[in-house]
Amino acid sequence: MKLYADRAPTALRQFLTDVFVVVWIYVWVRLGLMLFDLIQKLAVPGQKLEGAGNGLADNLKGAGDKINGVPGVPDSVAAPFNSAADAARSLADAGRQQQEIINDLAWILAVMLIGFTVSAVVLVWLPLRIRWMRRAGSATRMRNATAGRDLLALRALATQPLGKLVKIDPDIAALWRKGDKQAVEALASLELRSLGLR
């Protein structure tokens, strides 16, 4: 399999395109991670709410337990402290839920951003790159065989623009049919040049 063309302009273009794709992917992955971190900062109030709720609940529960430990004091005196502790735990749960929602949102948005932008380039670039590599690999194997030169010439007749074919010779198809060596060589060279090969 051939990765790059033999001819400098085509090889340079391919190399620069490959570098661009790698840089594109890197930049969008970094931006996705930055978006993730930015959205995660929205969870800070939830963390504070969870911490404050848990701290308040622990203090109220501790006060209720101390009141229950006093001899002769009825349990009903500690009941409001226990109820307030339960309410504080509800606040802490709300803070925890907010953090989970923000975490899920951060993941979804970051993955969507990275996935969309990277796939937009990769789904266009990768099939074209693979197609060229296969065609160039086949042409490289065929260019040294006599029958391969004929196949390259036939492919040039079938796929090259008419203007390029007429520049070789206005009657190029008839010459190829007769097996004219110069016509076959010119057509094969045209096909190889179109792929950036020698």
C-alpha positions in Angstrom: 0.0 0.0 0.0 1.3 3.4 -1.0 0.9 6.3 1.5 2.2 9.2 -0.5 2.6 10.1 -4.2 6.0 10.0 -6.0 5.6 13.5 -7.4 6.5 16.3 -5.0 3.4 18.6 -5.5 0.9 15.8 -4.9 2.9 14.3 -2.1 3.3 17.7 -0.4 -0.5 18.3 -0.8 -1.3 14.9 0.7 1.2 15.4 3.6 -0.2 18.9 4.4 -3.8 17.5 4.3 -2.8 14.7 6.6 -1.2 17.2 9.0 -4.2 19.5 8.8 -6.5 16.5 9.7 -4.4 15.6 12.7 -4.2 19.2 13.9 -8.0 19.5 13.3 -8.7 16.5 15.4 -6.3 17.6 18.2 -7.8 21.1 18.3 -11.4 19.9 18.5 -10.6 17.3 21.1 -8.9 20.0 23.2 -11.9 22.3 22.7 -14.2 19.5 23.7 -12.2 18.9 26.9 -12.2 22.6 27.6 -16.0 22.7 27.2 -16.2 19.7 29.5 -14.2 21.5 32.2 -16.1 24.7 31.7 -19.5 23.0 32.2 -18.1 21.1 35.2 -17.5 24.5 36.9 -21.3 24.9 37.0 -21.4 22.0 39.5 -19.5 24.1 42.1 -22.7 25.5 43.6 -24.1 22.0 43.9 -20.9 20.8 45.6 -21.2 23.7 48.1 -24.9 22.9 48.6 -24.1 19.3 49.2 -21.3 20.1 51.6 -23.4 22.7 53.5 -26.4 20.4 53.7 -24.4 17.5 55.0 -22.6 19.7 57.5 -25.9 21.2 58.7 -27.5 17.8 58.9 -24.7 16.3 60.9 -24.7 19.3 63.4 -28.5 19.1 63.8 -28.4 15.4 64.2 -25.6 15.7 66.8 -27.6 18.3 68.7 -30.7 16.1 68.6 -28.6 13.1 69.9 -27.2 15.2 72.8 -30.7 16.4 73.8 -31.9 12.7 73.7 -28.9 11.9 76.0 -30.1 14.4 78.7 -31.9 12.5 81.4 -35.5 13.6 81.9 -35.9 15.4 78.6 -38.6 14.0 76.4 -37.8 12.8 72.9 -40.2 15.4 71.5 -37.7 18.1 72.3 -35.1 16.5 69.9 -37.7 15.9 67.2 -37.4 19.3 65.5 -33.6 18.9 65.4 -34.0 15.5 63.7 -36.6 16.9 61.2 -34.3 19.8 60.4 -31.4 17.3 59.9 -33.6 15.4 57.4 -34.4 18.7 55.6 -30.7 19.5 55.4 -30.0 16.0 54.0 -32.6 16.8 51.3 -30.7 19.9 50.4 -27.5 17.9 50.2 -29.3 15.4 47.9 -30.4 18.3 45.7 -26.8 19.4 45.4 -25.7 15.9 44.5 -28.4 15.6 41.9 -27.4 18.9 40.4 -23.8 17.7 40.1 -24.8 14.5 38.4 -27.0 16.4 35.9 -24.2 18.8 35.1 -21.7 16.0 34.8 -24.0 14.2 32.3 -24.5 17.4 30.4 -20.8 18.1 30.2 -20.1 14.6 28.8 -22.9 14.8 26.3 -22.0 18.2 25.0 -18.2 17.5 24.8 -18.8 14.1 23.0 -21.2 15.8 20.6 -18.8 18.6 19.8 -15.8 16.3 19.3 -17.8 13.7 17.5 -19.5 16.1 15.0 -16.4 18.1 14.1 -14.0 15.2 13.9 -16.4 13.0 12.0 -17.2 15.8 9.5 -13.5 15.8 8.4 -12.7 12.1 8.9 -15.8 10.9 6.9 -14.8 13.1 4.0 -11.0 12.8 4.2 -10.5 9.1 5.1 -12.5 7.5 2.3 -10.8 9.7 -0.3 -7.4 8.9 1.2 -8.0 5.2 1.4 -9.3 5.2 -2.2 -6.2 7.0 -3.4 -3.9 4.6 -1.5 -5.6 1.6 -3.1 -5.5 3.0 -6.6 -1.9 4.2 -6.2 -0.9 0.8 -4.8 -2.5 -1.0 -7.7 -1.0 1.4 -10.3 2.4 0.9 -8.7 2.2 -2.8 -9.1 0.9 -2.6 -12.7 3.4 0.0 -14.0 6.3 -2.4 -14.3 4.4 -5.1 -16.1 3.7 -5.0 -19.9 0.0 -6.0 -19.4 -0.1 -3.5 -16.5 0.9 -0.7 -18.8 -2.0 -1.7 -21.1 -4.4 -1.7 -18.2 -3.2 1.8 -17.1 -3.6 3.0 -20.7 -7.1 1.6 -20.8 -8.0 3.2 -17.5 -6.7 6.6 -18.8 -8.9 6.2 -21.8 -11.9 5.5 -19.6 -11.3 8.1 -16.9 -9.1 11.0 -18.0 -10.7 14.2 -19.3 -11.1 14.3 -23.1 -8.9 17.5 -23.3 -5.9 15.6 -21.9 -6.5 12.7 -24.2 -6.7 14.9 -27.3 -3.4 16.6 -26.3 -1.6 13.3 -26.6 -3.1 12.6 -30.0 -6.6 13.4 -31.5 -6.8 9.7 -32.6 -5.5 8.2 -29.4 -8.2 5.5 -29.0 -7.4 4.1 -32.5 -3.7 4.1 -31.8 -4.3 2.3 -28.5 -6.5 -0.3 -30.2 -3.7 -1.0 -32.7 -1.3 -1.5 -29.8 0.9 1.4 -30.7 3.6 1.3 -28.0 4.1 5.1 -27.8 0.3 5.6 -27.4 0.1 3.0 -24.7 3.1 4.5 -22.9 1.7 8.0 -23.2 -1.7 6.9 -21.8 -0.1 4.9 -19.0 2.1 7.9 -18.1 -1.0 10.1 -18.1 -2.8 7.8 -15.7 0.2 7.5 -13.4 0.7 11.3 -13.4 -3.0 11.9 -12.5 -2.3 9.8 -9.3 1.0 11.6 -8.6 3.1 8.6 -9.6 6.0 8.3 -12.0 
